Amino acid sequence: MSAYQRKTPLKSDCAIEKALHVISGKWKPAILNELLKRNTRLKDIQKGLPEASKRALTQQLKEMIDDGLIQKKDFNEFPKRTEYSITDLGTKLSSVFEELSKFGNTL
């Protein structure tokens, strides 16, 4: 199964569409919410989202790395350790997620 390919181009004049494009995905909001709290490893993300497959999570993490929202750091130790963290660009989503949370709590 290959990654989703958008059939129509993003509208360059619609900032909301561009923003939603980088944060939409089945697991991206949950992953970003966790990374806004603390740096974490894939296995910890998997524990918090047991219904998500490892493949789906790694694909969504890769997309967010490519979009500049998060970064991946490999540690030179044994056993291998990889940690994900939010970037400065990703941190700008903090207030957006707070407002979405408030809105969600009213539903």
Phi and psi restraints in degrees (range 20) as a CNS / XPLOR table:
assign (resid 1 and name C) (resid 2 and name N)
       (resid 2 and name CA) (resid 2 and name C) 1.0 -94.9 20.0 2
assign (resid 2 and name N) (resid 2 and name CA)
       (resid 2 and name C) (resid 3 and name N) 1.0 169.0 20.0 2
assign (resid 2 and name C) (resid 3 and name N)
       (resid 3 and name CA) (resid 3 and name C) 1.0 -67.9 20.0 2
assign (resid 3 and name N) (resid 3 and name CA)
       (resid 3 and name C) (resid 4 and name N) 1.0 153.0 20.0 2
assign (resid 3 and name C) (resid 4 and name N)
       (resid 4 and name CA) (resid 4 and name C) 1.0 -61.5 20.0 2
assign (resid 4 and name N) (resid 4 and name CA)
       (resid 4 and name C) (resid 5 and name N) 1.0 133.4 20.0 2
assign (resid 4 and name C) (resid 5 and name N)
       (resid 5 and name CA) (resid 5 and name C) 1.0 -114.9 20.0 2
assign (resid 5 and name N) (resid 5 and name CA)
       (resid 5 and name C) (resid 6 and name N) 1.0 120.2 20.0 2
assign (resid 5 and name C) (resid 6 and name N)
       (resid 6 and name CA) (resid 6 and name C) 1.0 -64.1 20.0 2
assign (resid 6 and name N) (resid 6 and name CA)
       (resid 6 and name C) (resid 7 and name N) 1.0 134.2 20.0 2
assign (resid 6 and name C) (resid 7 and name N)
       (resid 7 and name CA) (resid 7 and name C) 1.0 -86.1 20.0 2
assign (resid 7 and name N) (resid 7 and name CA)
       (resid 7 and name C) (resid 8 and name N) 1.0 -24.1 20.0 2
assign (resid 7 and name C) (resid 8 and name N)
       (resid 8 and name CA) (resid 8 and name C) 1.0 -121.2 20.0 2
assign (resid 8 and name N) (resid 8 and name CA)
       (resid 8 and name C) (resid 9 and name N) 1.0 145.3 20.0 2
assign (resid 8 and name C) (resid 9 and name N)
       (resid 9 and name CA) (resid 9 and name C) 1.0 -69.0 20.0 2
assign (resid 9 and name N) (resid 9 and name CA)
       (resid 9 and name C) (resid 10 and name N) 1.0 151.9 20.0 2
assign (resid 9 and name C) (resid 10 and name N)
       (resid 10 and name CA) (resid 10 and name C) 1.0 -65.6 20.0 2
assign (resid 10 and name N) (resid 10 and name CA)
       (resid 10 and name C) (resid 11 and name N) 1.0 143.3 20.0 2
assign (resid 10 and name C) (resid 11 and name N)
       (resid 11 and name CA) (resid 11 and name C) 1.0 -77.4 20.0 2
assign (resid 11 and name N) (resid 11 and name CA)
       (resid 11 and name C) (resid 12 and name N) 1.0 116.8 20.0 2
assign (resid 11 and name C) (resid 12 and name N)
       (resid 12 and name CA) (resid 12 and name C) 1.0 -68.2 20.0 2
assign (resid 12 and name N) (resid 12 and name CA)
       (resid 12 and name C) (resid 13 and name N) 1.0 -17.3 20.0 2
assign (resid 12 and name C) (resid 13 and name N)
       (resid 13 and name CA) (resid 13 and name C) 1.0 -97.1 20.0 2
assign (resid 13 and name N) (resid 13 and name CA)
       (resid 13 and name C) (resid 14 and name N) 1.0 7.8 20.0 2
assign (resid 13 and name C) (resid 14 and name N)
       (resid 14 and name CA) (resid 14 and name C) 1.0 -118.9 20.0 2
assign (resid 14 and name N) (resid 14 and name CA)
       (resid 14 and name C) (resid 15 and name N) 1.0 97.3 20.0 2
assign (resid 14 and name C) (resid 15 and name N)
       (resid 15 and name CA) (resid 15 and name C) 1.0 -63.2 20.0 2
assign (resid 15 and name N) (resid 15 and name CA)
       (resid 15 and name C) (resid 16 and name N) 1.0 -35.3 20.0 2
assign (resid 15 and name C) (resid 16 and name N)
       (resid 16 and name CA) (resid 16 and name C) 1.0 -65.5 20.0 2
assign (resid 16 and name N) (resid 16 and name CA)
       (resid 16 and name C) (resid 17 and name N) 1.0 -43.0 20.0 2
assign (resid 16 and name C) (resid 17 and name N)
       (resid 17 and name CA) (resid 17 and name C) 1.0 -62.4 20.0 2
assign (resid 17 and name N) (resid 17 and name CA)
       (resid 17 and name C) (resid 18 and name N) 1.0 -40.8 20.0 2
assign (resid 17 and name C) (resid 18 and name N)
       (resid 18 and name CA) (resid 18 and name C) 1.0 -64.2 20.0 2
assign (resid 18 and name N) (resid 18 and name CA)
       (resid 18 and name C) (resid 19 and name N) 1.0 -42.1 20.0 2
assign (resid 18 and name C) (resid 19 and name N)
       (resid 19 and name CA) (resid 19 and name C) 1.0 -65.2 20.0 2
assign (resid 19 and name N) (resid 19 and name CA)
       (resid 19 and name C) (resid 20 and name N) 1.0 -45.7 20.0 2
assign (resid 19 and name C) (resid 20 and name N)
       (resid 20 and name CA) (resid 20 and name C) 1.0 -64.6 20.0 2
assign (resid 20 and name N) (resid 20 and name CA)
       (resid 20 and name C) (resid 21 and name N) 1.0 -32.5 20.0 2
assign (resid 20 and name C) (resid 21 and name N)
       (resid 21 and name CA) (resid 21 and name C) 1.0 -61.1 20.0 2
assign (resid 21 and name N) (resid 21 and name CA)
       (resid 21 and name C) (resid 22 and name N) 1.0 -41.2 20.0 2
assign (resid 21 and name C) (resid 22 and name N)
       (resid 22 and name CA) (resid 22 and name C) 1.0 -80.9 20.0 2
assign (resid 22 and name N) (resid 22 and name CA)
       (resid 22 and name C) (resid 23 and name N) 1.0 -19.6 20.0 2
assign (resid 22 and name C) (resid 23 and name N)
       (resid 23 and name CA) (resid 23 and name C) 1.0 -106.2 20.0 2
assign (resid 23 and name N) (resid 23 and name CA)
       (resid 23 and name C) (resid 24 and name N) 1.0 -5.6 20.0 2
assign (resid 23 and name C) (resid 24 and name N)
       (resid 24 and name CA) (resid 24 and name C) 1.0 -86.1 20.0 2
assign (resid 24 and name N) (resid 24 and name CA)
       (resid 24 and name C) (resid 25 and name N) 1.0 141.4 20.0 2
assign (resid 24 and name C) (resid 25 and name N)
       (resid 25 and name CA) (resid 25 and name C) 1.0 158.5 20.0 2
assign (resid 25 and name N) (resid 25 and name CA)
       (resid 25 and name C) (resid 26 and name N) 1.0 151.9 20.0 2
assign (resid 25 and name C) (resid 26 and name N)
       (resid 26 and name CA) (resid 26 and name C) 1.0 -56.2 20.0 2
assign (resid 26 and name N) (resid 26 and name CA)
       (resid 26 and name C) (resid 27 and name N) 1.0 -38.8 20.0 2
assign (resid 26 and name C) (resid 27 and name N)
       (resid 27 and name CA) (resid 27 and name C) 1.0 -112.1 20.0 2
assign (resid 27 and name N) (resid 27 and name CA)
       (resid 27 and name C) (resid 28 and name N) 1.0 -7.2 20.0 2
assign (resid 27 and name C) (resid 28 and name N)
       (resid 28 and name CA) (resid 28 and name C) 1.0 -59.0 20.0 2
assign (resid 28 and name N) (resid 28 and name CA)
       (resid 28 and name C) (resid 29 and name N) 1.0 -46.6 20.0 2
assign (resid 28 and name C) (resid 29 and name N)
       (resid 29 and name CA) (resid 29 and name C) 1.0 -58.6 20.0 2
assign (resid 29 and name N) (resid 29 and name CA)
       (resid 29 and name C) (resid 30 and name N) 1.0 -42.0 20.0 2
assign (resid 29 and name C) (resid 30 and name N)
       (resid 30 and name CA) (resid 30 and name C) 1.0 -67.3 20.0 2
assign (resid 30 and name N) (resid 30 and name CA)
       (resid 30 and name C) (resid 31 and name N) 1.0 -40.2 20.0 2
assign (resid 30 and name C) (resid 31 and name N)
       (resid 31 and name CA) (resid 31 and name C) 1.0 -65.0 20.0 2
assign (resid 31 and name N) (resid 31 and name CA)
       (resid 31 and name C) (resid 32 and name N) 1.0 -48.0 20.0 2
assign (resid 31 and name C) (resid 32 and name N)
       (resid 32 and name CA) (resid 32 and name C) 1.0 -62.3 20.0 2
assign (resid 32 and name N) (resid 32 and name CA)
       (resid 32 and name C) (resid 33 and name N) 1.0 -40.5 20.0 2
assign (resid 32 and name C) (resid 33 and name N)
       (resid 33 and name CA) (resid 33 and name C) 1.0 -59.1 20.0 2
assign (resid 33 and name N) (resid 33 and name CA)
       (resid 33 and name C) (resid 34 and name N) 1.0 -42.1 20.0 2
assign (resid 33 and name C) (resid 34 and name N)
       (resid 34 and name CA) (resid 34 and name C) 1.0 -67.1 20.0 2
assign (resid 34 and name N) (resid 34 and name CA)
       (resid 34 and name C) (resid 35 and name N) 1.0 -43.6 20.0 2
assign (resid 34 and name C) (resid 35 and name N)
       (resid 35 and name CA) (resid 35 and name C) 1.0 -71.1 20.0 2
assign (resid 35 and name N) (resid 35 and name CA)
       (resid 35 and name C) (resid 36 and name N) 1.0 -22.6 20.0 2
assign (resid 35 and name C) (resid 36 and name N)
       (resid 36 and name CA) (resid 36 and name C) 1.0 -70.5 20.0 2
assign (resid 36 and name N) (resid 36 and name CA)
       (resid 36 and name C) (resid 37 and name N) 1.0 -20.7 20.0 2
assign (resid 36 and name C) (resid 37 and name N)
       (resid 37 and name CA) (resid 37 and name C) 1.0 -89.1 20.0 2
assign (resid 37 and name N) (resid 37 and name CA)
       (resid 37 and name C) (resid 38 and name N) 1.0 -40.9 20.0 2
assign (resid 37 and name C) (resid 38 and name N)
       (resid 38 and name CA) (resid 38 and name C) 1.0 -166.0 20.0 2
assign (resid 38 and name N) (resid 38 and name CA)
       (resid 38 and name C) (resid 39 and name N) 1.0 157.8 20.0 2
assign (resid 38 and name C) (resid 39 and name N)
       (resid 39 and name CA) (resid 39 and name C) 1.0 -67.5 20.0 2
assign (resid 39 and name N) (resid 39 and name CA)
       (resid 39 and name C) (resid 40 and name N) 1.0 147.9 20.0 2
assign (resid 39 and name C) (resid 40 and name N)
       (resid 40 and name CA) (resid 40 and name C) 1.0 -152.0 20.0 2
assign (resid 40 and name N) (resid 40 and name CA)
       (resid 40 and name C) (resid 41 and name N) 1.0 166.0 20.0 2
assign (resid 40 and name C) (resid 41 and name N)
       (resid 41 and name CA) (resid 41 and name C) 1.0 -105.6 20.0 2
assign (resid 41 and name N) (resid 41 and name CA)
       (resid 41 and name C) (resid 42 and name N) 1.0 161.2 20.0 2
assign (resid 41 and name C) (resid 42 and name N)
       (resid 42 and name CA) (resid 42 and name C) 1.0 -57.2 20.0 2
assign (resid 42 and name N) (resid 42 and name CA)
       (resid 42 and name C) (resid 43 and name N) 1.0 -42.0 20.0 2
assign (resid 42 and name C) (resid 43 and name N)
       (resid 43 and name CA) (resid 43 and name C) 1.0 -63.1 20.0 2
assign (resid 43 and name N) (resid 43 and name CA)
       (resid 43 and name C) (resid 44 and name N) 1.0 -31.1 20.0 2
assign (resid 43 and name C) (resid 44 and name N)
       (resid 44 and name CA) (resid 44 and name C) 1.0 -73.9 20.0 2
assign (resid 44 and name N) (resid 44 and name CA)
       (resid 44 and name C) (resid 45 and name N) 1.0 -36.2 20.0 2
assign (resid 44 and name C) (resid 45 and name N)
       (resid 45 and name CA) (resid 45 and name C) 1.0 -64.0 20.0 2
assign (resid 45 and name N) (resid 45 and name CA)
       (resid 45 and name C) (resid 46 and name N) 1.0 -42.8 20.0 2
assign (resid 45 and name C) (resid 46 and name N)
       (resid 46 and name CA) (resid 46 and name C) 1.0 -60.7 20.0 2
assign (resid 46 and name N) (resid 46 and name CA)
       (resid 46 and name C) (resid 47 and name N) 1.0 -38.9 20.0 2
assign (resid 46 and name C) (resid 47 and name N)
       (resid 47 and name CA) (resid 47 and name C) 1.0 -62.4 20.0 2
assign (resid 47 and name N) (resid 47 and name CA)
       (resid 47 and name C) (resid 48 and name N) 1.0 -39.2 20.0 2
assign (resid 47 and name C) (resid 48 and name N)
       (resid 48 and name CA) (resid 48 and name C) 1.0 -76.5 20.0 2
assign (resid 48 and name N) (resid 48 and name CA)
       (resid 48 and name C) (resid 49 and name N) 1.0 -20.2 20.0 2
assign (resid 48 and name C) (resid 49 and name N)
       (resid 49 and name CA) (resid 49 and name C) 1.0 -129.9 20.0 2
assign (resid 49 and name N) (resid 49 and name CA)
       (resid 49 and name C) (resid 50 and name N) 1.0 66.2 20.0 2
assign (resid 49 and name C) (resid 50 and name N)
       (resid 50 and name CA) (resid 50 and name C) 1.0 -62.4 20.0 2
assign (resid 50 and name N) (resid 50 and name CA)
       (resid 50 and name C) (resid 51 and name N) 1.0 -22.3 20.0 2
assign (resid 50 and name C) (resid 51 and name N)
       (resid 51 and name CA) (resid 51 and name C) 1.0 -79.8 20.0 2
assign (resid 51 and name N) (resid 51 and name CA)
       (resid 51 and name C) (resid 52 and name N) 1.0 -10.6 20.0 2
assign (resid 51 and name C) (resid 52 and name N)
       (resid 52 and name CA) (resid 52 and name C) 1.0 -89.6 20.0 2
assign (resid 52 and name N) (resid 52 and name CA)
       (resid 52 and name C) (resid 53 and name N) 1.0 138.0 20.0 2
assign (resid 52 and name C) (resid 53 and name N)
       (resid 53 and name CA) (resid 53 and name C) 1.0 -77.7 20.0 2
assign (resid 53 and name N) (resid 53 and name CA)
       (resid 53 and name C) (resid 54 and name N) 1.0 154.6 20.0 2
assign (resid 53 and name C) (resid 54 and name N)
       (resid 54 and name CA) (resid 54 and name C) 1.0 -59.7 20.0 2
assign (resid 54 and name N) (resid 54 and name CA)
       (resid 54 and name C) (resid 55 and name N) 1.0 -39.8 20.0 2
assign (resid 54 and name C) (resid 55 and name N)
       (resid 55 and name CA) (resid 55 and name C) 1.0 -61.8 20.0 2
assign (resid 55 and name N) (resid 55 and name CA)
       (resid 55 and name C) (resid 56 and name N) 1.0 -45.4 20.0 2
assign (resid 55 and name C) (resid 56 and name N)
       (resid 56 and name CA) (resid 56 and name C) 1.0 -62.6 20.0 2
assign (resid 56 and name N) (resid 56 and name CA)
       (resid 56 and name C) (resid 57 and name N) 1.0 -43.8 20.0 2
assign (resid 56 and name C) (resid 57 and name N)
       (resid 57 and name CA) (resid 57 and name C) 1.0 -64.2 20.0 2
assign (resid 57 and name N) (resid 57 and name CA)
       (resid 57 and name C) (resid 58 and name N) 1.0 -45.1 20.0 2
assign (resid 57 and name C) (resid 58 and name N)
       (resid 58 and name CA) (resid 58 and name C) 1.0 -65.1 20.0 2
assign (resid 58 and name N) (resid 58 and name CA)
       (resid 58 and name C) (resid 59 and name N) 1.0 -35.4 20.0 2
assign (resid 58 and name C) (resid 59 and name N)
       (resid 59 and name CA) (resid 59 and name C) 1.0 -65.0 20.0 2
assign (resid 59 and name N) (resid 59 and name CA)
       (resid 59 and name C) (resid 60 and name N) 1.0 -45.2 20.0 2
assign (resid 59 and name C) (resid 60 and name N)
       (resid 60 and name CA) (resid 60 and name C) 1.0 -67.4 20.0 2
assign (resid 60 and name N) (resid 60 and name CA)
       (resid 60 and name C) (resid 61 and name N) 1.0 -37.9 20.0 2
assign (resid 60 and name C) (resid 61 and name N)
       (resid 61 and name CA) (resid 61 and name C) 1.0 -62.1 20.0 2
assign (resid 61 and name N) (resid 61 and name CA)
       (resid 61 and name C) (resid 62 and name N) 1.0 -43.5 20.0 2
assign (resid 61 and name C) (resid 62 and name N)
       (resid 62 and name CA) (resid 62 and name C) 1.0 -61.5 20.0 2
assign (resid 62 and name N) (resid 62 and name CA)
       (resid 62 and name C) (resid 63 and name N) 1.0 -43.2 20.0 2
assign (resid 62 and name C) (resid 63 and name N)
       (resid 63 and name CA) (resid 63 and name C) 1.0 -61.5 20.0 2
assign (resid 63 and name N) (resid 63 and name CA)
       (resid 63 and name C) (resid 64 and name N) 1.0 -40.9 20.0 2
assign (resid 63 and name C) (resid 64 and name N)
       (resid 64 and name CA) (resid 64 and name C) 1.0 -71.5 20.0 2
assign (resid 64 and name N) (resid 64 and name CA)
       (resid 64 and name C) (resid 65 and name N) 1.0 -31.0 20.0 2
assign (resid 64 and name C) (resid 65 and name N)
       (resid 65 and name CA) (resid 65 and name C) 1.0 -65.6 20.0 2
assign (resid 65 and name N) (resid 65 and name CA)
       (resid 65 and name C) (resid 66 and name N) 1.0 -46.2 20.0 2
assign (resid 65 and name C) (resid 66 and name N)
       (resid 66 and name CA) (resid 66 and name C) 1.0 -60.8 20.0 2
assign (resid 66 and name N) (resid 66 and name CA)
       (resid 66 and name C) (resid 67 and name N) 1.0 -33.6 20.0 2
assign (resid 66 and name C) (resid 67 and name N)
       (resid 67 and name CA) (resid 67 and name C) 1.0 -83.3 20.0 2
assign (resid 67 and name N) (resid 67 and name CA)
       (resid 67 and name C) (resid 68 and name N) 1.0 -5.8 20.0 2
assign (resid 67 and name C) (resid 68 and name N)
       (resid 68 and name CA) (resid 68 and name C) 1.0 83.3 20.0 2
assign (resid 68 and name N) (resid 68 and name CA)
       (resid 68 and name C) (resid 69 and name N) 1.0 12.7 20.0 2
assign (resid 68 and name C) (resid 69 and name N)
       (resid 69 and name CA) (resid 69 and name C) 1.0 -82.2 20.0 2
assign (resid 69 and name N) (resid 69 and name CA)
       (resid 69 and name C) (resid 70 and name N) 1.0 -32.7 20.0 2
assign (resid 69 and name C) (resid 70 and name N)
       (resid 70 and name CA) (resid 70 and name C) 1.0 -134.0 20.0 2
assign (resid 70 and name N) (resid 70 and name CA)
       (resid 70 and name C) (resid 71 and name N) 1.0 168.2 20.0 2
assign (resid 70 and name C) (resid 71 and name N)
       (resid 71 and name CA) (resid 71 and name C) 1.0 -134.3 20.0 2
assign (resid 71 and name N) (resid 71 and name CA)
       (resid 71 and name C) (resid 72 and name N) 1.0 157.0 20.0 2
assign (resid 71 and name C) (resid 72 and name N)
       (resid 72 and name CA) (resid 72 and name C) 1.0 -117.9 20.0 2
assign (resid 72 and name N) (resid 72 and name CA)
       (resid 72 and name C) (resid 73 and name N) 1.0 133.0 20.0 2
assign (resid 72 and name C) (resid 73 and name N)
       (resid 73 and name CA) (resid 73 and name C) 1.0 -124.9 20.0 2
assign (resid 73 and name N) (resid 73 and name CA)
       (resid 73 and name C) (resid 74 and name N) 1.0 123.2 20.0 2
assign (resid 73 and name C) (resid 74 and name N)
       (resid 74 and name CA) (resid 74 and name C) 1.0 -95.8 20.0 2
assign (resid 74 and name N) (resid 74 and name CA)
       (resid 74 and name C) (resid 75 and name N) 1.0 129.7 20.0 2
assign (resid 74 and name C) (resid 75 and name N)
       (resid 75 and name CA) (resid 75 and name C) 1.0 -95.4 20.0 2
assign (resid 75 and name N) (resid 75 and name CA)
       (resid 75 and name C) (resid 76 and name N) 1.0 138.5 20.0 2
assign (resid 75 and name C) (resid 76 and name N)
       (resid 76 and name CA) (resid 76 and name C) 1.0 -86.0 20.0 2
assign (resid 76 and name N) (resid 76 and name CA)
       (resid 76 and name C) (resid 77 and name N) 1.0 77.0 20.0 2
assign (resid 76 and name C) (resid 77 and name N)
       (resid 77 and name CA) (resid 77 and name C) 1.0 -149.9 20.0 2
assign (resid 77 and name N) (resid 77 and name CA)
       (resid 77 and name C) (resid 78 and name N) 1.0 168.3 20.0 2
assign (resid 77 and name C) (resid 78 and name N)
       (resid 78 and name CA) (resid 78 and name C) 1.0 -121.5 20.0 2
assign (resid 78 and name N) (resid 78 and name CA)
       (resid 78 and name C) (resid 79 and name N) 1.0 128.9 20.0 2
assign (resid 78 and name C) (resid 79 and name N)
       (resid 79 and name CA) (resid 79 and name C) 1.0 -69.9 20.0 2
assign (resid 79 and name N) (resid 79 and name CA)
       (resid 79 and name C) (resid 80 and name N) 1.0 158.5 20.0 2
assign (resid 79 and name C) (resid 80 and name N)
       (resid 80 and name CA) (resid 80 and name C) 1.0 -56.9 20.0 2
assign (resid 80 and name N) (resid 80 and name CA)
       (resid 80 and name C) (resid 81 and name N) 1.0 137.8 20.0 2
assign (resid 80 and name C) (resid 81 and name N)
       (resid 81 and name CA) (resid 81 and name C) 1.0 -129.2 20.0 2
assign (resid 81 and name N) (resid 81 and name CA)
       (resid 81 and name C) (resid 82 and name N) 1.0 131.5 20.0 2
assign (resid 81 and name C) (resid 82 and name N)
       (resid 82 and name CA) (resid 82 and name C) 1.0 -126.1 20.0 2
assign (resid 82 and name N) (resid 82 and name CA)
       (resid 82 and name C) (resid 83 and name N) 1.0 136.0 20.0 2
assign (resid 82 and name C) (resid 83 and name N)
       (resid 83 and name CA) (resid 83 and name C) 1.0 -128.8 20.0 2
assign (resid 83 and name N) (resid 83 and name CA)
       (resid 83 and name C) (resid 84 and name N) 1.0 141.2 20.0 2
assign (resid 83 and name C) (resid 84 and name N)
       (resid 84 and name CA) (resid 84 and name C) 1.0 -107.5 20.0 2
assign (resid 84 and name N) (resid 84 and name CA)
       (resid 84 and name C) (resid 85 and name N) 1.0 142.8 20.0 2
assign (resid 84 and name C) (resid 85 and name N)
       (resid 85 and name CA) (resid 85 and name C) 1.0 -143.7 20.0 2
assign (resid 85 and name N) (resid 85 and name CA)
       (resid 85 and name C) (resid 86 and name N) 1.0 160.6 20.0 2
assign (resid 85 and name C) (resid 86 and name N)
       (resid 86 and name CA) (resid 86 and name C) 1.0 -80.7 20.0 2
assign (resid 86 and name N) (resid 86 and name CA)
       (resid 86 and name C) (resid 87 and name N) 1.0 145.9 20.0 2
assign (resid 86 and name C) (resid 87 and name N)
       (resid 87 and name CA) (resid 87 and name C) 1.0 -94.3 20.0 2
assign (resid 87 and name N) (resid 87 and name CA)
       (resid 87 and name C) (resid 88 and name N) 1.0 175.3 20.0 2
assign (resid 87 and name C) (resid 88 and name N)
       (resid 88 and name CA) (resid 88 and name C) 1.0 -59.8 20.0 2
assign (resid 88 and name N) (resid 88 and name CA)
       (resid 88 and name C) (resid 89 and name N) 1.0 -40.2 20.0 2
assign (resid 88 and name C) (resid 89 and name N)
       (resid 89 and name CA) (resid 89 and name C) 1.0 -62.7 20.0 2
assign (resid 89 and name N) (resid 89 and name CA)
       (resid 89 and name C) (resid 90 and name N) 1.0 -44.8 20.0 2
assign (resid 89 and name C) (resid 90 and name N)
       (resid 90 and name CA) (resid 90 and name C) 1.0 -63.9 20.0 2
assign (resid 90 and name N) (resid 90 and name CA)
       (resid 90 and name C) (resid 91 and name N) 1.0 -33.8 20.0 2
assign (resid 90 and name C) (resid 91 and name N)
       (resid 91 and name CA) (resid 91 and name C) 1.0 -62.3 20.0 2
assign (resid 91 and name N) (resid 91 and name CA)
       (resid 91 and name C) (resid 92 and name N) 1.0 -27.6 20.0 2
assign (resid 91 and name C) (resid 92 and name N)
       (resid 92 and name CA) (resid 92 and name C) 1.0 -64.2 20.0 2
assign (resid 92 and name N) (resid 92 and name CA)
       (resid 92 and name C) (resid 93 and name N) 1.0 -14.8 20.0 2
assign (resid 92 and name C) (resid 93 and name N)
       (resid 93 and name CA) (resid 93 and name C) 1.0 -80.9 20.0 2
assign (resid 93 and name N) (resid 93 and name CA)
       (resid 93 and name C) (resid 94 and name N) 1.0 -9.8 20.0 2
assign (resid 93 and name C) (resid 94 and name N)
       (resid 94 and name CA) (resid 94 and name C) 1.0 -54.0 20.0 2
assign (resid 94 and name N) (resid 94 and name CA)
       (resid 94 and name C) (resid 95 and name N) 1.0 -51.0 20.0 2
assign (resid 94 and name C) (resid 95 and name N)
       (resid 95 and name CA) (resid 95 and name C) 1.0 -67.7 20.0 2
assign (resid 95 and name N) (resid 95 and name CA)
       (resid 95 and name C) (resid 96 and name N) 1.0 -32.6 20.0 2
assign (resid 95 and name C) (resid 96 and name N)
       (resid 96 and name CA) (resid 96 and name C) 1.0 -64.4 20.0 2
assign (resid 96 and name N) (resid 96 and name CA)
       (resid 96 and name C) (resid 97 and name N) 1.0 -45.1 20.0 2
assign (resid 96 and name C) (resid 97 and name N)
       (resid 97 and name CA) (resid 97 and name C) 1.0 -67.2 20.0 2
assign (resid 97 and name N) (resid 97 and name CA)
       (resid 97 and name C) (resid 98 and name N) 1.0 -34.7 20.0 2
assign (resid 97 and name C) (resid 98 and name N)
       (resid 98 and name CA) (resid 98 and name C) 1.0 -62.0 20.0 2
assign (resid 98 and name N) (resid 98 and name CA)
       (resid 98 and name C) (resid 99 and name N) 1.0 -45.0 20.0 2
assign (resid 98 and name C) (resid 99 and name N)
       (resid 99 and name CA) (resid 99 and name C) 1.0 -67.6 20.0 2
assign (resid 99 and name N) (resid 99 and name CA)
       (resid 99 and name C) (resid 100 and name N) 1.0 -40.0 20.0 2
assign (resid 99 and name C) (resid 100 and name N)
       (resid 100 and name CA) (resid 100 and name C) 1.0 -62.7 20.0 2
assign (resid 100 and name N) (resid 100 and name CA)
       (resid 100 and name C) (resid 101 and name N) 1.0 -37.1 20.0 2
assign (resid 100 and name C) (resid 101 and name N)
       (resid 101 and name CA) (resid 101 and name C) 1.0 -65.2 20.0 2
assign (resid 101 and name N) (resid 101 and name CA)
       (resid 101 and name C) (resid 102 and name N) 1.0 -44.9 20.0 2
assign (resid 101 and name C) (resid 102 and name N)
       (resid 102 and name CA) (resid 102 and name C) 1.0 -59.9 20.0 2
assign (resid 102 and name N) (resid 102 and name CA)
       (resid 102 and name C) (resid 103 and name N) 1.0 -44.7 20.0 2
assign (resid 102 and name C) (resid 103 and name N)
       (resid 103 and name CA) (resid 103 and name C) 1.0 -62.2 20.0 2
assign (resid 103 and name N) (resid 103 and name CA)
       (resid 103 and name C) (resid 104 and name N) 1.0 -45.8 20.0 2
assign (resid 103 and name C) (resid 104 and name N)
       (resid 104 and name CA) (resid 104 and name C) 1.0 -60.6 20.0 2
assign (resid 104 and name N) (resid 104 and name CA)
       (resid 104 and name C) (resid 105 and name N) 1.0 -34.8 20.0 2
assign (resid 104 and name C) (resid 105 and name N)
       (resid 105 and name CA) (resid 105 and name C) 1.0 -70.6 20.0 2
assign (resid 105 and name N) (resid 105 and name CA)
       (resid 105 and name C) (resid 106 and name N) 1.0 -17.6 20.0 2
assign (resid 105 and name C) (resid 106 and name N)
       (resid 106 and name CA) (resid 106 and name C) 1.0 -86.9 20.0 2
assign (resid 106 and name N) (resid 106 and name CA)
       (resid 106 and name C) (resid 107 and name N) 1.0 -11.0 20.0 2
